[in-house]
Amino acid sequence: MRSTFLSCCAGFVILASTLGCGGGGGTPTTTTTPPPTPPPTVSSFSATPATITQGQNSTLSWVVSGASSLTISNGVGAVAGTSVSVSPSTTTTYTLTAANSTGNATATANVTVNPAPSFTLMASPSTLSLKSGASGNAAIMVNALNGFTSTVTFTLTGAPSGVVPTFTPNPATSSSNLALQVALTVAPGTYPLVIRGNSSGLAEQTASLSLTVTDATSLTPEEQAGQMVRNVLRMGQFSMAPGFGGIPALIAPNGDKAPLALRDYTTCYTITTDTSNPNHVTMLMDFTNCQDFTGSIGYVIDTSPAGYVFNTTFTNFGYSFTLDGNLFASRMNGVISSTGSMGPGGQSYTYTVITQGPFTSQWTYGGHTYAYTFSMNETFNINFNTLRFSTSGTYSYSDASGTWTITVPAATPMVADYMSGCLYPISGTMNIVGPSGAFSATFGPTCGTVTINPGNYVINL
């Protein structure tokens, strides 16, 4: 057996191999201290994608070793695994903290957030004032934000019963026209309307529109004068009745024209003729048994070679009927007489109408009752070859607003040129005097428009 030198002296002890001091034998004790735990290591921390649009998600991913806990700033909190999904509303820098008993390590990742495509709405005008029975328009503008290119679908809320909205087009990308039709039954007042716009995946946007409804008979002075222009044209339609058997048209103070029933009246009157004179034709149209009409119309026609001469008399002529639950009644209390002549070959026709009565009209529609009377002294010329009509004269019109006098000077008559293709191809001027002042009306230059002055108020026929 191998021997090991052992020295025991002066308190020094040398231990070697298996021998101990003092000559005894035994096994020595060995103590090993472990190395300290290293801090965690963050090998990577990133965002994918690094740039998103507001509302989208990004994934934060990491590679970490030696960590006992992981936390991420900006509201994410404690995490586990190797990734987490985030959806910041603005550009955000996230800090990952990996920790253990020895220490911690950090890393950052940035997510850039671009605003989402969106839009806003605007109504122009933002206020509308309409009479009951009338209509109006507002432009609804779509303001695109952040590259918005989608369509917007429109709806309207807040409208009372009787207000009918129509968006054209709907849906739309940039703008839409909102047409509002206000029924006569809508009560006067101010109604806050809300235009709502929706596009797939985006928050609803709104615009405000204030609608004020006024009574149909509430007119500004310019509107009253403009209405008189329309009424004269309707009276002109009536003045053609002696020569052509027309029916007087009805017009409300707000411009609504009463619809006439489409019926077959050929069996509700009788015609009597007298041809004892070769150059005269006498005809009486008696409406005694007619369901709608009353009174009679008499014609005396001179067919001499020089041209036709008409003499026409309306006696207590009128009509009444009910349509859609509304009563329409019109009555001439007296006589309307006219004389006219037609040139050789029937190329031109001229007649003068003198109203003796006067003529009265009353009708009820949508809960409103309208009534007026009028008289006129008119000269009317027609050239059938050129379809050119010329009218001048003096008209008197009375309604709830008062009495109006309208003069069409012979020097500047109303001229209608129906060869132009325009529905209202009228030129010329009118002078109007009524309760709200004196006005002039100039027809044209655009088809169907009339300018009322003073005020430069334009109406459409």
C-alpha positions in Angstrom: 0.0 0.0 0.0 1.2 3.5 -1.0 2.1 5.6 2.1 1.4 9.3 2.4 3.6 11.6 4.5 1.6 13.1 7.4 2.9 15.9 9.4 1.1 17.1 12.5 2.8 20.0 14.2 2.2 23.5 15.5 -1.4 23.4 14.7 -0.9 22.8 11.0 -2.7 19.9 9.5 -2.0 18.6 6.1 -4.5 16.2 4.8 -3.8 13.9 1.9 -5.2 10.8 0.5 -7.0 8.7 3.1 -4.9 9.4 6.2 -6.0 11.9 8.9 -4.2 13.7 11.6 -3.6 11.8 14.9 -3.2 8.5 13.1 -6.9 7.9 12.7 -8.5 6.9 9.3 -11.8 8.2 7.7 -13.5 10.0 4.7 -13.1 13.8 4.2 -16.2 16.2 3.6 -16.2 18.3 0.3 -18.6 21.5 -0.1 -19.3 22.9 -3.7 -21.0 26.4 -4.2 -23.1 26.6 -7.4 -22.5 29.5 -9.9 -25.0 32.5 -9.7 -28.1 32.4 -12.0 -27.6 34.6 -15.1 -30.1 37.4 -15.9 -32.7 36.7 -18.6 -31.8 37.3 -22.2 -34.2 38.8 -24.9 -32.9 37.7 -28.2 -35.7 39.4 -30.2 -38.9 41.5 -29.8 -40.8 42.7 -32.9 -44.2 43.8 -34.3 -45.7 42.2 -37.4 -46.9 44.1 -39.3 -45.1 47.1 -38.0 -47.6 49.5 -39.7 -51.3 49.0 -39.5 -54.5 51.0 -40.2 -56.6 52.0 -37.3 -58.8 49.1 -36.2 -56.4 46.4 -37.5 -54.2 44.1 -35.4 -50.4 43.6 -35.0 -48.7 40.6 -33.4 -45.9 41.2 -30.9 -43.4 38.3 -31.0 -40.4 37.6 -28.8 -37.6 35.1 -28.2 -36.6 35.1 -24.5 -34.5 32.8 -22.3 -34.0 32.5 -18.6 -37.1 34.6 -17.6 -39.5 33.7 -14.9 -42.0 36.4 -15.9 -42.8 38.5 -18.9 -44.7 41.8 -19.1 -45.4 44.3 -21.9 -46.2 48.0 -21.3 -49.1 50.1 -22.6 -51.9 48.1 -21.2 -50.8 44.6 -22.4 -49.6 43.4 -19.0 -48.3 39.9 -18.1 -47.9 37.6 -21.0 -46.8 34.0 -21.6 -45.7 32.1 -24.6 -44.0 33.7 -27.5 -46.6 36.2 -29.0 -49.6 38.4 -28.3 -52.0 40.4 -30.5 -52.5 44.1 -30.0 -54.7 46.8 -31.7 -53.5 50.2 -30.7 -55.6 53.3 -31.8 -52.5 55.4 -32.2 -48.8 54.8 -32.9 -47.4 53.0 -29.9 -44.0 51.8 -28.6 -44.3 48.6 -26.5 -41.6 47.6 -24.0 -41.1 43.9 -23.1 -39.6 43.2 -19.7 -38.2 39.8 -19.0 -37.3 39.2 -15.3 -35.9 36.5 -13.0 -34.3 36.4 -9.5 -31.1 37.9 -10.7 -32.3 40.7 -12.8 -34.3 41.7 -15.9 -33.8 42.5 -19.6 -35.9 44.8 -21.8 -36.6 45.4 -25.5 -38.9 47.6 -27.5 -41.1 47.3 -30.6 -43.0 50.1 -32.4 -46.4 49.8 -34.1 -47.2 52.7 -36.4 -51.0 53.3 -36.8 -52.4 55.1 -39.8 -55.9 56.7 -39.5 -58.7 54.5 -41.0 -60.6 55.6 -44.1 -63.7 57.5 -43.0 -66.1 60.2 -44.1 -68.2 63.1 -42.8 -71.6 64.4 -44.1 -72.8 67.9 -44.7 -76.2 69.2 -45.8 -76.4 72.3 -48.0 -78.4 74.2 -47.1 -78.7 73.1 -43.5 -82.1 74.7 -43.2 -85.2 74.4 -45.5 -88.4 76.4 -45.3 -91.2 74.8 -47.3 -94.9 75.4 -47.4 -97.2 72.5 -46.9 -97.9 70.9 -50.3 -94.5 72.0 -51.6 -91.2 70.3 -52.2 -87.5 71.3 -51.7 -84.0 70.0 -52.1 -80.7 69.8 -50.2 -77.4 68.6 -51.4 -75.8 66.0 -49.1 -72.0 66.1 -49.5 -69.7 63.2 -48.6 -66.3 64.4 -47.3 -63.8 61.5 -47.8 -61.1 61.1 -45.2 -57.9 59.1 -45.3 -58.4 57.6 -48.7 -62.1 56.7 -48.3 -63.5 55.5 -51.6 -66.5 53.3 -50.6 -70.2 54.1 -51.1 -72.4 55.6 -48.5 -76.1 54.6 -48.0 -78.4 57.4 -46.8 -81.5 57.4 -44.6 -83.5 60.2 -43.0 -84.9 60.3 -39.5 -87.0 62.9 -37.6 -89.4 63.6 -40.5 -93.1 63.9 -39.6 -95.7 61.8 -41.3 -96.4 63.3 -44.7 -92.8 64.3 -45.4 -91.4 61.9 -48.1 -87.6 61.9 -48.6 -85.9 60.7 -51.8 -82.1 60.5 -52.1 -80.7 60.5 -55.6 -78.4 58.6 -56.0 -78.5 56.2 -53.1 -75.9 54.9 -52.3 -73.4 57.5 -53.4 -69.7 58.1 -53.3 -69.4 61.9 -53.2 -72.8 63.5 -53.1 -76.6 62.9 -53.2 -79.6 65.1 -53.7 -82.2 64.9 -51.0 -85.7 65.8 -52.3 -88.4 66.5 -49.6 -92.0 66.4 -50.6 -94.2 68.0 -47.9 -97.9 66.9 -48.0 -100.6 69.5 -47.4 -101.5 67.6 -44.3 -98.2 68.3 -42.5 -98.7 70.7 -39.6 -96.7 74.0 -39.7 -93.7 73.8 -37.4 -89.9 73.3 -37.3 -88.7 69.7 -37.5 -85.0 68.7 -36.7 -84.1 66.1 -39.3 -81.0 63.8 -39.3 -79.4 62.5 -42.4 -77.6 59.2 -41.6 -74.8 57.8 -43.7 -73.5 54.2 -43.4 -70.6 52.5 -45.1 -69.6 48.9 -44.5 -67.4 48.4 -41.5 -67.3 52.1 -40.5 -69.1 54.1 -37.9 -72.3 55.8 -38.9 -72.0 59.5 -39.7 -74.7 62.1 -39.5 -75.6 65.6 -40.7 -78.4 67.9 -39.4 -81.1 69.5 -41.5 -83.7 71.8 -40.0 -87.1 71.7 -41.9 -89.6 74.5 -41.2 -93.1 73.9 -42.6 -95.4 76.9 -43.1 -99.0 77.1 -44.1 -99.7 76.8 -47.8 -101.3 80.2 -47.9 -98.4 82.0 -46.3 -96.6 83.7 -49.1 -93.9 86.4 -49.4 -94.9 89.4 -51.6 -92.7 88.1 -54.4 -94.2 84.7 -54.1 -97.7 86.2 -54.2 -96.8 88.1 -57.4 -95.3 84.9 -58.9 -98.5 83.0 -58.0 -100.5 85.6 -59.9 -98.4 84.9 -62.9 -99.3 81.3 -62.7 -103.0 82.1 -62.2 -103.1 84.3 -65.3 -101.7 81.4 -67.3 -104.4 79.2 -65.9 -107.0 81.8 -66.6 -105.6 81.8 -70.1 -106.4 78.1 -70.3 -109.9 78.9 -69.3 -110.2 81.7 -71.9 -109.5 79.1 -74.6 -112.7 77.3 -73.5 -115.1 79.3 -75.6 -113.3 78.4 -78.7 -112.1 74.9 -77.9 -114.4 73.6 -75.2 -111.5 73.6 -72.6 -112.1 73.2 -68.8 -110.8 75.9 -66.5 -107.7 74.8 -64.5 -107.5 75.1 -60.8 -104.6 76.5 -58.9 -104.0 76.8 -55.2 -102.2 79.7 -53.5 -99.1 77.5 -53.0 -99.0 76.6 -56.7 -100.6 73.2 -56.6 -102.8 72.5 -59.6 -106.0 70.6 -58.9 -106.1 67.3 -60.8 -109.1 66.9 -63.0 -110.9 63.5 -63.2 -110.3 61.6 -66.4 -113.9 60.6 -67.4 -115.9 60.1 -70.5 -118.3 63.0 -70.6 -119.6 62.4 -74.1 -122.9 61.1 -72.8 -123.6 63.6 -70.1 -124.6 66.6 -72.3 -126.9 67.1 -75.3 -126.1 69.0 -78.4 -128.7 70.9 -80.4 -127.9 72.5 -83.8 -129.8 74.8 -86.1 -128.7 74.9 -89.7 -131.6 76.9 -91.2 -129.1 79.5 -92.2 -126.4 78.0 -94.5 -123.7 80.3 -93.1 -124.6 79.8 -89.5 -124.3 76.9 -87.1 -125.9 77.2 -83.7 -125.0 74.7 -81.1 -126.1 74.4 -77.4 -124.3 72.1 -75.0 -126.7 71.5 -72.0 -125.1 69.9 -69.0 -128.3 69.6 -67.0 -128.0 65.8 -66.6 -124.2 65.7 -66.3 -122.8 64.1 -63.1 -120.1 66.8 -62.8 -121.0 69.8 -64.9 -123.8 72.4 -64.7 -125.0 75.1 -66.9 -124.7 75.4 -70.7 -122.5 76.5 -73.5 -123.9 78.0 -76.7 -122.0 78.5 -80.0 -123.0 80.5 -83.0 -120.6 80.0 -85.9 -120.6 82.0 -89.1 -119.1 80.0 -91.9 -119.1 82.7 -94.6 -116.5 82.5 -97.3 -114.5 85.3 -95.7 -113.8 83.2 -92.7 -115.4 81.7 -89.6 -116.8 83.9 -86.9 -117.5 82.5 -83.5 -119.9 83.8 -80.9 -119.8 81.8 -77.7 -121.8 82.1 -74.5 -121.2 80.3 -71.2 -124.2 80.5 -68.9 -123.8 79.5 -65.2 -121.2 77.0 -66.3 -119.4 75.0 -63.6 -118.4 71.6 -62.4 -117.8 69.7 -59.2 -116.4 66.2 -58.4 -114.7 64.2 -55.7 -111.3 62.7 -56.3 -109.4 60.8 -53.7 -111.7 62.0 -51.0 -111.2 65.7 -52.0 -113.9 68.0 -53.3 -113.3 70.1 -56.4 -115.9 72.7 -57.4 -115.8 75.5 -59.9 -118.7 77.8 -60.8 -119.2 80.8 -63.1 -122.1 82.8 -61.7 -123.2 84.7 -64.8 -122.2 84.7 -68.4 -118.9 84.6 -70.3 -119.2 85.7 -73.9 -116.6 85.7 -76.6 -116.4 86.7 -80.3 -113.7 85.3 -82.6 -112.8 85.0 -86.2 -110.8 82.6 -88.2 -109.1 83.6 -91.4 -109.5 81.9 -94.7 -108.2 78.3 -94.7 -108.3 78.2 -90.9 -104.7 79.5 -90.7 -105.3 82.0 -87.9 -107.8 82.6 -85.2 -108.5 85.7 -83.1 -111.1 86.2 -80.3 -111.8 88.6 -77.5 -113.2 87.4 -74.2 -115.2 89.5 -71.8 -116.1 88.0 -68.5 -119.4 89.0 -67.0 -120.1 87.3 -63.7 -117.5 86.9 -62.3 -116.1 83.4 -62.5 -115.6 81.8 -59.1 -113.8 78.6 -58.1 -113.5 76.7 -54.9 -111.9 73.4 -54.1 -110.7 71.4 -51.1 -107.5 69.4 -51.1 -105.6 67.9 -48.2 -107.6 69.7 -45.5 -107.2 73.1 -47.2 -109.9 75.0 -49.0 -109.0 77.4 -51.8 -111.3 79.9 -53.4 -110.9 82.7 -56.0 -112.8 84.8 -58.5 -111.5 86.4 -61.6 -112.5 88.4 -64.6 -110.7 89.4 -67.8 -110.7 91.3 -71.0 -108.4 89.5 -73.3 -107.4 89.4 -76.9 -106.0 86.1 -78.1 -104.4 85.4 -81.4 -103.4 82.0 -82.8 -101.5 81.1 -86.0 -102.0 77.5 -86.6 -99.3 77.3 -89.3 -96.6 78.5 -86.9 -98.2 77.4 -83.7 -97.6 80.9 -82.3 -100.0 82.2 -79.6 -100.2 85.9 -78.6 -102.2 87.2 -75.7 -102.7 90.6 -74.2 -105.3 92.1 -71.9 -106.3 93.0 -68.3 -107.1 90.4 -65.6 -108.6 90.8 -62.2 -108.0 88.1 -59.6 -109.3 88.0 -56.0 -108.5 85.4 -53.3 -107.8 85.4 -49.6 -104.8 87.7 -50.1 -106.9 90.5 -51.7 -107.5 91.7 -55.2 -104.8 91.7 -57.9 -104.8 93.5 -61.3 -102.6 92.0 -64.0 -102.0 93.8 -67.2 -100.3 92.3 -70.3 -99.5 95.3 -72.6 -100.4 94.9 -76.2 -97.0 96.2 -77.1 -95.3 93.4 -75.2 -97.9 90.5 -75.2 -97.3 87.1 -73.9 -96.1 85.1 -76.9 -96.0 81.3 -76.9 -94.0 79.6 -79.7 -94.8 75.9 -79.5 -92.6 75.1 -82.4 -89.7 75.7 -80.0 -90.3 72.4 -78.2 -90.5 74.0 -74.8 -93.4 73.1 -72.6 -93.8 76.8 -71.6 -92.3 78.7 -74.5 -93.5 82.1 -73.3 -91.9 85.5 -73.8 -93.2 89.0 -72.9 -93.9 90.9 -69.7 -96.7 91.4 -67.2 -97.4 94.3 -64.8 -98.9 93.2 -61.5 -100.4 95.3 -58.8 -101.8 93.8 -55.6 -102.0 94.1 -51.8 -98.2 93.4 -51.4 -97.1 96.0 -53.9 -96.4 96.5 -57.6 -94.3 94.1 -59.6 -93.2 93.2 -63.1 -92.8 89.7 -64.5 -90.5 88.9 -67.4 -90.7 85.5 -69.1 -87.6 83.7 -70.1 -84.9 83.6 -71.2 -84.8 80.0 -69.9 -87.7 77.8 -70.9 -90.4 77.9 -68.3 -88.9 80.6 -66.0 -90.3 84.0 -64.9 -88.4 86.7 -63.0 -90.3 88.8 -60.6 -89.0 92.3 -59.9 -88.3 94.0 -57.6 -86.5 91.2 -55.8 -85.2 89.2 -58.8 -87.4 86.3 -57.6 -87.4 83.5 -60.2 -90.2 81.0 -60.5 -90.6 77.9 -62.6 -93.8 77.4 -64.4 
